[in-house]
């Protein structure tokens, strides 16, 4: 199936070198055309403009603001960072797979322990089960169009493993170093696919995503998992360097959906601009694949994984 990596033995990573990420107007009903599917196979990532309306983007932003209003940053000082992480942060993070939790930016607090900016402009992200716990997020995440797109790329029994609301706030929005999402959301065989929605215009200036086209043909470089003692580790499977010189930005207007393979290498620069870059991501896996018990994200039995219906 096309959600797996290395789906096409005839093409390798170098065949996908390009300076633009393939972008299309969203297809009717979410059914990808052959051309779109081919581009996804080749580059590991496609952008679909106007997949959702600006109104539904604003609607989701509004609901996110309401959830943020209920959050008290004094209760947690957890930061999310791909460059440094402590065990206390790990626990708050690890338990968030079936909850709605808030992760602050590294630079949220000043030297006196006060937030530098508004609460909303101090957050890195919210995660990881809004799609199952909040009606507004549920409605945004489960549409016939998304179900059709998932089917188009070969999902048999797609389930939404996690949702993330990315704030990428002005001035302090942190850098995300190059990684593959299957490192964190691993199945056997690999089936993770990211469905990323721009809720606001994402540009180079405010730290849009950047991809290494065709990089999904290369091996999974790292796997993150819990050791028997509970410690979260990231094991290196392949220490060859990324071809970061091949990275291509995906500037995306609000309403754009970016679909990318779980093995597609991507990154984003820090946001030093005065504009936020809100985005919403769903990570989907196939229920037919094995889900390891040592993945960080585990669901309680009361909240089983569901698909797009
Ligand atoms: Fe990612």
Boltz pocket constraint, residues with backbone or C-beta under 6 A from the ligand:
constraints:
  - pocket:
      binder: B
      contacts: [[A, 179], [A, 180], [A, 181], [A, 266]]
      max_distance: 6.0
